[in-house]
Amino acid sequence: MAVPFTAVGKTNPSQPQNPLLYYPRTTQSGVVDLEELSERVSDSCSATPSDCSAVIIGLVTEICKSLDQGNIVRLGQLGSFQVSVQGTSSPSAEEVTAKNISRSSIVFRPGKKLKNMLNQLKFYKKK
């Protein structure tokens, strides 16, 4: 299989007089939801789709709990998750408090198997 992409035109906001430049952007060809993912996983093991779904839901719950405690969650070949924050500065370390944090996000770092998949991707231009 190959990943579809299209050409998307963009201008430089700081130089709007410059010509439009085109960049490749992937397009999605569908969605795989929890039910379908559970069925696919159950086809490759002895667990039922319901068992797979329950494990995935439980995994998400435990990842949330672990991240909430400040842990990095490493899931082998899948990759790792950790919380990251952005915020405002203060003149000294002592003055930095939780009020300085303006935004939090989850950082995902793919594992080796996912990185290898990325290196082997093929692409085609969607018409």
Secondary structure, 3 states (H helix, E strand, C coil): CCEEEEEEEECCCCCCCCCCEEEEEECCCCCCCHHHHHHHHHHCCCCCHHHHHHHHHHHHHHHHHHHHCCCCEECCCCEEEEEEEEECCCCCHHHCCHHHEEEEEEEEEECHHHHHHHHCCCEEECC
